[in-house]
Amino acid sequence: MEFYTLQEFMTYTKGITYLLMAAILVGITGFWLFLTDRDEN
């Protein structure tokens, strides 16, 4: 991927960062639900 300006590069990296943060948030939530679901008998 070619970037011609710093603004294009920063917009691309910010978008990737937001996607990674959303994936981590969903993953942590799923892991927490997995951990707390095992305790119920």
Contact map, one row per residue, 1 for C-alpha under 8 A:
11100000000000000000000000000000000000000
11110000000000000000000000000000000000000
11111101100000000000000000000000000000000
01111101100000000000000000000000000000000
00111111100000000000000000000000000000000
00111111110000000000000000000000000000000
00001111111000000000000000000000000000000
00111111111100000000000000000000000000000
00111111111110000000000000000000000000000
00000111111111000000000000000000000000000
00000011111111100000000000000000000000000
00000001111111110000000000000000000000000
00000000111111111000000000000000000000000
00000000011111111100000000000000000000000
00000000001111111110000000000000000000000
00000000000111111111000000000000000000000
00000000000011111111100000000000000000000
00000000000001111111110000000000000000000
00000000000000111111111000000000000000000
00000000000000011111111100000000000000000
00000000000000001111111110000000000000000
00000000000000000111111111000000000000000
00000000000000000011111111100000000000000
00000000000000000001111111110000000000000
00000000000000000000111111111000000000000
00000000000000000000011111111100000000000
00000000000000000000001111111110000000000
00000000000000000000000111111111000000000
00000000000000000000000011111111100000000
00000000000000000000000001111111110000000
00000000000000000000000000111111111000000
00000000000000000000000000011111111100000
00000000000000000000000000001111111110000
00000000000000000000000000000111111111000
00000000000000000000000000000011111111100
00000000000000000000000000000001111111110
00000000000000000000000000000000111111110
00000000000000000000000000000000011111111
00000000000000000000000000000000001111111
00000000000000000000000000000000000111111
00000000000000000000000000000000000001111
